[in-house]
Amino acid sequence: MIRVAIERDDQGRIWGFRAQGHAGAGPKGSDIVCAAVSVLTDSVYLGLENHLQRAMICNADSGNISVSLQDEPDNMTEAILMTMVLGLSEIQKIHPDKLRISEIRR
């Protein structure tokens, strides 16, 4: 199962996320749930880094990624991160046994 933790502050703004694990929805290289989650999380990282040029800490290895903003979230970072949450939530509705999303407060 893939577990995604969304990190929010007391105002509900998203500061980052952590995704870990494998869905096990198919053979390696053919797992559509893993592929969908990877596309969403990687796109968020690329959007924050390359488009918005935001400072962040990112760690990634096989099947795991964590991204944490270094500066306070703004409307642009919130739009990118919330788009990921919306996409992940739809995947979780279709595959609740393969993806679990949780929220943590910072």
Secondary structure, 3 states (H helix, E strand, C coil): CEEEEEEECCCCCEEEEEEECCCCCCCCCCCHHHHHHHHHHHHHHHHHHHHCCCCEEEEEECCEEEEEECCCCCHHHHHHHHHHHHHHHHHHHHCCCCEEEEEEEC
